[in-house]
């Protein structure tokens, strides 16, 4: 059985937006969900990975770890006025260690569509799928 291809997508949920990340590993699924988060705001390809920002999260379950991860990214985006275009993610024993790489928001080039308020527990799921992992969550915009 071959590993599943890494990918992300959005799904509609009332006035909010759902994020899905799929990957051959749990860490890659979380990485893809982070890319989907950026894609809510702007075209990911427009974000240059110039400045690395370390992020560490801990949670008792994979589901809650996903919410912590996304909320940590949303916090860093807000306080640093940054967008992130790439992510290196490691997960072990309920702890996520990552580097989010991005740049300060350039309103003309990035054309930010919305501001994300936070990740929610709605439709929250982290689960194994054939040949990999799927992570999903709804974010409040």
Buried (B, 14 or more C-beta within 10 A) or exposed (E): EEEBEBBBEBEEBEEBBBBBBBBBBBBBBBBBBBBBBBBBBBEBEBBBBEEEBEBEBEBEEBBBBBBBBBBBBBEBBEEBEBBBBBBBBEBEEEEBBBBBBBBEBBEEEBEBEEEBEEBBEBBBEBEEEEEBBBBBBBBBB
